[in-house]
Structure formats: structure tokens, C-alpha cells
Amino acid sequence: MDITWWGHATCTVEDSGVRLLTDPLFTRRLAHLRRRRGAVPPPEAAVADAVLVSHLHADHLHLPSLARLARGTRLLVPRGAPGAVAGLARIAGVRGLEVTEVVPGDAVTVGDGVRVRAVGARHDGRRLPFGPRVAPALGYVIEGSSRTYFAGDTGLFDSMADEVGPVDVALLPVGGWGPYLGPGHLDAAGAARALALLAPAAAVPVHWGTYWPIGMDAVRPHEFHAPGEEFVRCARREAPKVTVRVPAHGERVRLP
């Protein structure tokens, strides 16, 4: 089972001959954010059998990036997303995307025998700044030869391990795109505590060290640079049996 981290929350998960892409964000700039590390992913990053969108924030459901998907790609989104995000239905129609709306507990099959199960997340996942709360924030568990948990954006919650279930690999957010994290997020220490609850064999930190607000390079720069290695240190303390891999942008790693 292989993971390629393209930056932010965007990963390709390859399992049992199936390619799944998480929260695609293929842009150099998004509003006041600029990509500060890693090249914009190449065209092959947009090749997937299915795309998993965790919530409606523009850095996770990014319409221009979805427009780069191949015709006929399956797109899993939180239930209510097409009605809450102007332009999603149009892009899906133009590109021939097969949109499937899901809520926690739903499961779909992709390819031959890979099952994708939606699970809950603790995050305000509406379309900002004024979007209605009509779509849940989600994580996903990919069940093929391995079980891989993509958390999307979430805070830590007591029932996380019960809702997610046993997993082999955890893709956990450890940072953000600015100097401060609000409620409904995991920092490196919180992600390590989540790791202790989930007890996978391996973990990869995501959602850090990619985008940063323009003009704020001198404001708490450690929040941009440090979360990946800080997660490694915290994981050694909280979950020492878990193997943590910290790939570079665009790097593909093989996990058990």
C-alpha cells in the first residue's frame, strides 16, 4: 500500500490496484494563501478512480482542482455539498464526474473490492464565510489490503477510535494554513494523542507546511515549518509502537 503526499490534505492512496485521491488542491495560490513549499502537483496527481472530499472549505473542496479530474472520475462528497457549493454541480456535469453524497456510516465500493467508509469528524465543515450547515465534515476509511484512515480536518473526540474502527495507517492533520488553529483542528500534540487512541501500525502527518498567508512570513513561522517533526516527537511519547513517516511534497512512501 502506497501513499503519495502532494501537500496540504492532498494524498494519493494506492491499494489493491485502486487509486484514491483526498481533498485535491492543485493551485499555487488560494485567496490570501500562497503555496510556500513543494511544486504544484503534476497532471498525474489528478488521476484517480475515486476522489474523497472531507468537507466544504475551499482548501478541501476546491472547484478548479476538481475540474482537472478525468472524465468519469467518481467523487465522494458530504451529503448536501452540491446544493451548498455553487458551481460543484456544473463542474461535475461538464467533467462527467460521478458524484456520490455520503454521511457517516455510508460505504461505497471502488474497483474490485476496495471499500470506502465515511466516518464523522469534529469540524465546522460548511462553505465559508456564510455557508449553511447543511453538510457534515467527514473522514474516510479505505479498506483494501490495508485499512487507511484519512481524517480530513477534525478535532480530537473521545469516540474517535470506536467510530473509525481498527486501522493500519492513519493520515492525520497536524497543522493548518495560518499561525493559529481554532477549534475542530488537530495540532501535532493532538494528532499524537489521536494516534494513541487509534493504534495503527503507521501514520503520515498531513495538512501542514504547504500554504501560508501572504505577508505573514514573520508571524509564528514555526507553525508552518515545525508540525511534521513535532508530530514525530510527540508520537514517540504518546504512541511509541507506531511507525511515523514524514514524506516530502510529492514523495511516495510504501507502508505496511
C-alpha positions in Angstrom: 0.0 0.0 0.0 1.5 3.3 -1.2 0.8 6.9 -0.1 1.9 10.0 -2.0 1.6 13.3 -0.2 1.1 16.2 -2.6 0.9 18.8 0.1 -1.8 20.2 2.4 -4.5 17.5 2.8 -4.0 16.0 -0.7 -2.8 12.4 -0.9 -3.0 9.6 -3.4 -3.7 6.3 -1.7 -2.9 3.2 -3.9 -4.3 -0.1 -2.6 -5.2 -3.3 -4.4 -4.8 -1.6 -7.8 -7.1 1.3 -6.9 -6.1 4.9 -6.7 -7.9 7.2 -4.3 -7.3 10.9 -4.1 -8.1 13.0 -1.0 -9.1 16.7 -0.9 -7.3 17.7 -4.2 -5.8 21.2 -4.1 -3.8 21.8 -7.2 -3.0 25.5 -7.1 -0.2 27.9 -6.4 -2.5 30.4 -4.7 -5.9 30.3 -3.0 -7.3 33.7 -1.9 -4.8 35.1 0.6 -2.8 31.8 0.8 0.3 31.1 -1.3 2.0 27.7 -1.8 5.3 28.1 0.0 6.7 24.6 -0.2 6.5 21.9 -2.9 5.7 22.3 -6.5 2.1 22.4 -7.7 1.2 18.7 -8.2 1.8 17.4 -11.8 -1.1 16.3 -14.0 -0.7 12.6 -13.0 -1.7 13.6 -9.4 -5.3 14.2 -10.7 -5.6 10.6 -12.0 -7.8 8.6 -9.6 -10.5 6.0 -9.6 -12.3 8.0 -6.8 -11.8 11.3 -5.0 -12.7 11.7 -1.4 -13.7 15.2 -0.2 -13.9 15.6 3.5 -15.7 18.9 3.9 -16.7 22.1 2.1 -13.9 24.5 3.0 -12.3 25.9 -0.2 -8.9 24.4 0.6 -10.6 20.9 0.7 -13.3 21.2 -1.9 -11.5 23.3 -4.5 -13.5 23.6 -7.7 -10.7 24.4 -10.1 -8.8 21.4 -8.9 -11.9 19.2 -9.3 -12.1 20.5 -12.9 -8.7 18.8 -13.6 -10.1 15.3 -12.9 -10.5 12.9 -15.7 -14.0 12.4 -17.1 -16.0 9.8 -15.3 -14.0 10.0 -12.0 -16.1 9.1 -9.0 -16.4 11.9 -6.5 -17.5 11.3 -2.9 -18.7 14.4 -1.1 -20.6 15.1 2.1 -24.3 14.9 1.7 -25.7 18.4 0.8 -22.5 19.6 -0.9 -23.9 20.1 -4.4 -26.6 22.4 -3.0 -24.2 24.3 -0.7 -21.3 24.9 -3.1 -22.2 26.9 -6.2 -20.5 25.5 -9.2 -20.0 22.0 -8.0 -22.9 20.5 -10.0 -21.8 22.4 -13.1 -18.2 21.1 -12.9 -19.4 17.6 -12.2 -21.7 17.9 -15.3 -19.0 19.3 -17.6 -16.4 16.8 -16.5 -18.8 13.9 -16.3 -17.9 13.3 -12.6 -20.0 10.6 -10.8 -21.0 12.4 -7.6 -22.0 10.3 -4.6 -23.2 12.1 -1.5 -22.4 10.3 1.8 -22.8 10.7 5.6 -21.1 8.9 8.4 -21.8 5.2 8.2 -22.2 5.1 4.4 -19.9 2.8 2.4 -19.2 2.5 -1.3 -17.1 0.1 -3.3 -14.4 1.3 -5.7 -12.8 -1.0 -8.2 -12.5 -4.7 -7.3 -13.1 -5.0 -3.6 -11.9 -1.7 -2.1 -14.5 -0.3 0.3 -14.6 3.3 1.3 -16.5 4.1 4.5 -17.4 7.6 5.6 -16.9 8.4 9.3 -17.6 11.5 11.4 -15.3 14.4 12.1 -15.4 17.2 14.6 -15.0 20.3 12.4 -17.1 23.2 11.1 -17.2 21.9 7.5 -19.6 24.4 6.0 -18.7 26.5 3.0 -17.3 29.7 4.4 -17.8 32.5 5.1 -21.6 32.3 5.0 -22.4 28.8 4.0 -25.3 27.0 5.8 -24.6 24.0 8.0 -26.2 21.5 5.6 -23.2 19.1 5.0 -21.3 17.2 7.6 -17.5 17.2 7.9 -16.2 13.7 7.2 -13.2 11.4 7.5 -12.9 8.2 5.4 -11.6 4.7 6.0 -10.3 3.0 2.9 -10.5 -0.8 3.3 -8.4 -2.8 0.8 -5.3 -4.9 1.5 -4.8 -2.4 4.4 -7.2 -0.1 6.3 -6.3 3.6 5.9 -7.9 6.4 7.8 -8.0 9.8 6.2 -9.1 12.2 8.9 -9.8 15.3 6.8 -9.9 18.1 9.3 -11.1 17.2 12.8 -10.6 17.9 16.5 -9.9 15.0 18.9 -13.0 13.3 20.3 -13.5 10.5 22.8 -15.3 8.2 20.4 -12.8 8.5 17.6 -11.4 5.0 17.9 -14.9 3.5 18.1 -16.2 5.4 15.1 -13.2 4.9 12.9 -12.5 1.2 14.0 -9.3 -0.7 13.6 -6.9 0.8 11.0 -3.4 0.0 9.8 -2.5 3.5 8.5 -3.6 7.0 9.7 -3.3 10.2 7.7 -3.7 12.8 10.3 -3.8 16.6 10.0 -1.1 18.2 12.3 -1.2 21.9 11.3 -3.0 24.4 9.2 -2.5 27.3 6.8 -2.0 30.1 9.3 -0.3 30.9 12.6 -3.2 29.8 14.8 -5.5 26.8 14.9 -9.1 27.2 16.1 -11.5 24.6 17.5 -12.0 21.5 15.4 -8.4 21.0 14.4 -5.5 18.8 15.4 -2.1 20.2 16.1 1.0 17.9 16.3 0.3 17.1 20.0 -3.4 16.5 19.5 -2.7 14.3 16.5 -0.3 12.2 18.6 -3.0 11.7 21.2 -5.3 10.6 18.4 -2.6 8.2 17.3 -2.6 6.7 20.8 -6.4 6.1 20.5 -6.3 4.7 17.0 -3.2 2.5 17.4 -2.4 2.0 13.8 0.8 0.4 12.6 1.9 3.5 10.7 1.0 7.2 10.3 1.7 10.1 8.0 1.2 13.7 9.0 -0.7 15.9 6.5 -2.2 19.4 6.4 1.0 21.3 7.2 3.9 23.1 5.7 2.3 23.9 2.3 0.2 27.1 2.3 0.8 30.3 4.3 -0.9 33.7 4.3 0.8 36.2 2.1 2.7 38.8 4.0 2.8 36.8 7.2 6.2 35.0 6.9 7.4 36.5 10.1 4.3 35.7 12.2 4.9 32.4 14.2 6.8 30.8 11.3 7.3 27.7 13.4 3.6 26.9 12.9 4.5 26.5 9.2 7.8 24.7 9.4 7.6 22.6 12.6 4.4 20.5 12.8 5.7 17.4 10.9 8.8 16.8 13.0 6.9 17.9 16.1 4.4 15.2 15.4 7.2 12.7 15.2 8.5 13.7 18.6 5.0 13.7 20.2 4.2 10.3 18.6 7.3 8.8 20.1 5.9 9.7 23.5 2.2 9.0 23.0 2.3 6.1 20.6 5.8 4.6 20.5 4.8 1.5 18.7 3.5 3.4 15.6 5.9 3.9 12.7 5.7 7.6 11.5 6.7 8.6 8.0 7.1 12.2 7.0 7.3 12.3 3.2 8.4 15.4 1.3 6.0 17.0 -1.1 5.4 14.7 -4.0 7.1 11.8 -2.3 5.6 8.3 -2.5 6.1 6.0 0.5 5.2 2.3 1.0 3.6 1.4 4.2 2.7 -1.9 5.8 
